[in-house]
């Protein structure tokens, strides 16, 4: 058991002082409660020799006093130990979130979001129950049982041994069923992760589901998974349903033996009536701890299964980190923005040995303050190339340099603070337009947000919304069009005032006229900063200082717009094709 909860030891050590006082409260609470039957024993034996009003008031006051004192320390026990479990839950949730925030994009491609969410909610709750109620009730059960056994043996060793004969059976049942509970709960948690992932994917892809009229099919698939989850849950309930009544039956047998044998002992004058009452009171008081034992076993098995799942998240080391970084580099360093690729070759899942090469021997230098446009067919590696600059994925050491230094020598915070990235797939948070644009800029003013929106040619549209820039955009920007989301993301990058601006096909969802207006604004912004543009449109890239044509992961052509047209190669063919398409659209 200790081995299973070992990952929690560092968290428990932080609250060792609180655990100490919680333990003190548990001990005092149980010591007081153990003496409750002794007061009853003394009262019965004393009253058997004569009943007086003074005796009644005395023993009634003692019983009330014991109950009140026990209640006070029971409250302290719950307050301290349950409080600790909440504090550790808080620490664990923060550490899990921090750990997940450090993971690279590849981690979320390999692990489903629904599974991660299930571990951060359902599993974390099971761990909290393990550290709170399970520990508290285990301590109460152990201490009270030891104390009660001492007094039971003191009253009558023979009666105690006879009455407790059925209890080893309870221990065997708890151990055997506890193992099965653990196995079944692990399967339930795995199924809960599947359901969470399925629901999350459907909610995120709601538009696609409706567009393909797959509502009924998805409902049926979810119902099938949900039915399997319920089936596994019912199997666990059946097991728990067998455990508790069986424990109650065993305790009932113990009580029956106690009454029969104990009554004979009283009649034989080997124990007093008071001893007999106290003995049976102890037996009754042991009923709840032993029944609670079944619940505690359930909590421990659930909790330990969840600890393993949470520990997997905590142990997942980010594949992209600052291990090779030079931490003497100032956090507020402003880069010049010179980028160089040296024989860059890259494949996804390279560590697993299952990836195909996406980029092949790419060598290219982008002077600081200049602009580079990248064009090429879909799947040629354009997005991969710019993702490697910001270390969204990691290239081979020394294959990408920034201002003459390998990018791995820069701490991630320094490197990414100098980059404004507008990715191909725009993501907006479920917040206001203003908060989305200001994301990543701690103290952006309203005027700065408006200026950035103006540069992205979106300010007027946002101001026409009922609540202007305070309009909530819905999950993933659901209430905005594709073009509005792209321009909001562009404004977000512009607001950061980065030394390096990367636009990964960020104008694909806007019309040609709007694109021209945005590019006109961007030309002044792009001045004196390194800019990389990825686009399928020649109109977007023609004014760049350099244009790279990427074909199948290799640079097929490199030069200015005019130089590439003169070569009459891939770029010239793409230019002629787009001119023809424009003419056809006009004549059509």
Rosetta blueprint (number, residue, H / E / L):
1 X L
2 X L
3 X L
4 X L
5 X L
6 X H
7 X H
8 X H
9 X H
10 X H
11 X H
12 X H
13 X H
14 X H
15 X L
16 X H
17 X H
18 X H
19 X H
20 X H
21 X H
22 X H
23 X H
24 X H
25 X H
26 X H
27 X H
28 X H
29 X H
30 X H
31 X H
32 X H
33 X H
34 X H
35 X L
36 X H
37 X H
38 X H
39 X H
40 X H
41 X H
42 X H
43 X H
44 X H
45 X H
46 X H
47 X H
48 X L
49 X L
50 X L
51 X L
52 X L
53 X H
54 X H
55 X H
56 X H
57 X H
58 X H
59 X H
60 X H
61 X H
62 X H
63 X H
64 X H
65 X H
66 X H
67 X H
68 X H
69 X H
70 X H
71 X H
72 X H
73 X H
74 X H
75 X H
76 X H
77 X H
78 X H
79 X H
80 X H
81 X H
82 X H
83 X H
84 X H
85 X H
86 X H
87 X H
88 X H
89 X H
90 X H
91 X H
92 X H
93 X H
94 X H
95 X H
96 X H
97 X H
98 X H
99 X H
100 X H
101 X H
102 X L
103 X L
104 X L
105 X H
106 X H
107 X H
108 X H
109 X H
110 X H
111 X L
112 X L
113 X H
114 X H
115 X H
116 X H
117 X H
118 X H
119 X H
120 X H
121 X H
122 X H
123 X H
124 X H
125 X H
126 X H
127 X H
128 X H
129 X H
130 X H
131 X H
132 X H
133 X H
134 X H
135 X H
136 X H
137 X H
138 X H
139 X H
140 X H
141 X H
142 X H
143 X H
144 X H
145 X H
146 X H
147 X H
148 X H
149 X H
150 X H
151 X H
152 X H
153 X H
154 X H
155 X H
156 X L
157 X H
158 X H
159 X H
160 X H
161 X H
162 X H
163 X H
164 X L
165 X L
166 X L
167 X H
168 X H
169 X H
170 X H
171 X H
172 X H
173 X H
174 X H
175 X H
176 X H
177 X H
178 X H
179 X H
180 X H
181 X H
182 X H
183 X H
184 X H
185 X H
186 X H
187 X H
188 X H
189 X H
190 X H
191 X H
192 X H
193 X H
194 X H
195 X H
196 X H
197 X H
198 X H
199 X H
200 X H
201 X H
202 X H
203 X H
204 X H
205 X L
206 X H
207 X H
208 X H
209 X H
210 X H
211 X H
212 X L
213 X L
214 X L
215 X H
216 X H
217 X H
218 X H
219 X H
220 X H
221 X H
222 X H
223 X H
224 X H
225 X H
226 X H
227 X H
228 X H
229 X H
230 X H
231 X H
232 X H
233 X H
234 X H
235 X H
236 X H
237 X H
238 X H
239 X H
240 X H
241 X H
242 X H
243 X H
244 X H
245 X H
246 X H
247 X H
248 X H
249 X H
250 X H
251 X H
252 X H
253 X H
254 X H
255 X H
256 X H
257 X H
258 X H
259 X H
260 X H
261 X H
262 X H
263 X H
264 X H
265 X H
266 X H
267 X H
268 X L
269 X L
270 X L
271 X L
272 X L
273 X H
274 X H
275 X H
276 X H
277 X H
278 X H
279 X H
280 X H
281 X H
282 X H
283 X H
284 X H
285 X H
286 X H
287 X H
288 X H
289 X H
290 X H
291 X H
292 X H
293 X H
294 X H
295 X H
296 X H
297 X H
298 X H
299 X H
300 X H
301 X H
302 X H
303 X H
304 X H
305 X H
306 X H
307 X H
308 X H
309 X H
310 X H
311 X H
312 X H
313 X H
314 X H
315 X H
316 X L
317 X L
318 X L
319 X L
320 X L
321 X L
322 X L
323 X L
324 X L
325 X L
326 X L
327 X L
328 X L
329 X L
330 X L
331 X L
332 X L
333 X L
334 X L
335 X L
336 X L
337 X L
338 X L
339 X E
340 X E
341 X E
342 X E
343 X E
344 X E
345 X E
346 X E
347 X E
348 X L
349 X L
350 X L
351 X L
352 X L
353 X L
354 X L
355 X L
356 X L
357 X E
358 X E
359 X E
360 X E
361 X E
362 X E
363 X E
364 X E
365 X E
366 X E
367 X L
368 X L
369 X L
370 X L
371 X E
372 X E
373 X E
374 X E
375 X E
376 X L
377 X L
378 X L
379 X L
380 X L
381 X L
382 X H
383 X H
384 X H
385 X H
386 X H
387 X H
388 X H
389 X H
390 X L
391 X L
392 X L
393 X L
394 X L
395 X L
396 X L
397 X L
398 X L
399 X L
400 X E
401 X E
402 X E
403 X L
404 X L
405 X E
406 X E
407 X H
408 X H
409 X H
410 X L
411 X L
412 X H
413 X H
414 X H
415 X H
416 X H
417 X H
418 X L
419 X E
420 X E
421 X E
422 X E
423 X L
424 X L
425 X L
426 X L
427 X L
428 X L
429 X L
430 X L
431 X L
432 X E
433 X H
434 X H
435 X H
436 X H
437 X H
438 X L
439 X L
440 X L
441 X L
442 X L
443 X L
444 X L
445 X L
446 X H
447 X H
448 X H
449 X H
450 X H
451 X H
452 X H
453 X H
454 X H
455 X H
456 X L
457 X L
458 X L
459 X H
460 X H
461 X H
462 X H
463 X H
464 X L
465 X L
466 X L
467 X L
468 X H
469 X H
470 X H
471 X L
472 X E
473 X L
474 X L
475 X H
476 X H
477 X H
478 X L
479 X L
480 X L
481 X L
482 X H
483 X H
484 X H
485 X H
486 X H
487 X H
488 X H
489 X H
490 X H
491 X H
492 X H
493 X H
494 X H
495 X H
496 X L
497 X L
498 X L
499 X L
500 X E
501 X E
502 X E
503 X E
504 X E
505 X L
506 X L
507 X L
508 X L
509 X L
510 X L
511 X L
512 X H
513 X H
514 X H
515 X H
516 X H
517 X H
518 X H
519 X H
520 X H
521 X H
522 X H
523 X H
524 X H
525 X H
526 X H
527 X L
528 X L
529 X L
530 X E
531 X E
532 X E
533 X E
534 X E
535 X L
536 X L
537 X L
538 X H
539 X H
540 X H
541 X H
542 X L
543 X L
544 X L
545 X L
546 X E
547 X E
548 X E
549 X E
550 X E
551 X E
552 X L
553 X L
554 X E
555 X E
556 X E
557 X E
558 X E
559 X E
560 X L
561 X H
562 X H
563 X H
564 X H
565 X H
566 X H
567 X H
568 X L
569 X L
570 X H
571 X H
572 X H
573 X H
574 X H
575 X H
576 X H
577 X H
578 X H
579 X H
580 X H
581 X H
582 X H
583 X H
584 X H
585 X H
586 X H
587 X H
588 X L
